[in-house]
């Protein structure tokens, strides 16, 4: 007789961000999180698995938070971000 079993030991759900959103400021790595008033706040992040185009975040972000999708060296902590054109949800 022959049998095959697959046992899942555990699963992990973690946010994933685009690699372009992951920034380095003063030797610290993180992303800019936008609050309801579109003010950018730098947040330190602990990373997990990395792929060519995205990075798993183990600590520092909660699902549903809005992040700045692409690093712009001009953005500083506390900067107000203005959007131009349609957002993803407007389509």
Secondary structure, DSSP 8 states (H G I E B T S, - for coil): ---------------EEEGGG-EEETTEEEEEEE-TT-BEEEEE-EEEEE-SSEEEEEES--TT-EE-SS--TT--TT-B----S--GGG-
